[in-house]
Amino acid sequence: MATRHQIGCINKNNRSDPYTRIARVGGVSTKGERWSLTLDEAIKGIESGQWEFYTQVGGHVRNVQVVSRNGTKYLRTDADRDTPDNLLSLPECP
């Protein structure tokens, strides 16, 4: 069974393309420890059933899903129609 984790921050790379802009996702565990994964690690974890991710902004919980555009896999929330805007609006991870 997948464990569920809140993504609370991201790290961006220097690309301007929103589909390839996120380099890492991160958050804080229930034990208060910071965690961080590369985009590829997060995608593999979701696809293997190891992890589920979500965001919580302004009281709204949104599940994170893996999608593909032109053969490139990326993450977006179920509230976004196309680009990963909800994730891109999160603060940078320390």
Stockholm file with secondary structure:
# STOCKHOLM 1.0

chainA/1-94         MATRHQIGCINKNNRSDPYTRIARVGGVSTKGERWSLTLDEAIKGIESGQWEFYTQVGGHVRNVQVVSRNGTKYLRTDADRDTPDNLLSLPECP
#=GR chainA/1-94 SS CCEEEECCEEEECSCCCTTTCEEEEEEECTTSCEEEEEHHHHHHHHHHTSEEEEEEETTEEEEEEEEEETTEEEEEETTCSSSCHHHHTSCBCC
#=GC SS_cons        CCEEEECCEEEECSCCCTTTCEEEEEEECTTSCEEEEEHHHHHHHHHHTSEEEEEEETTEEEEEEEEEETTEEEEEETTCSSSCHHHHTSCBCC
//
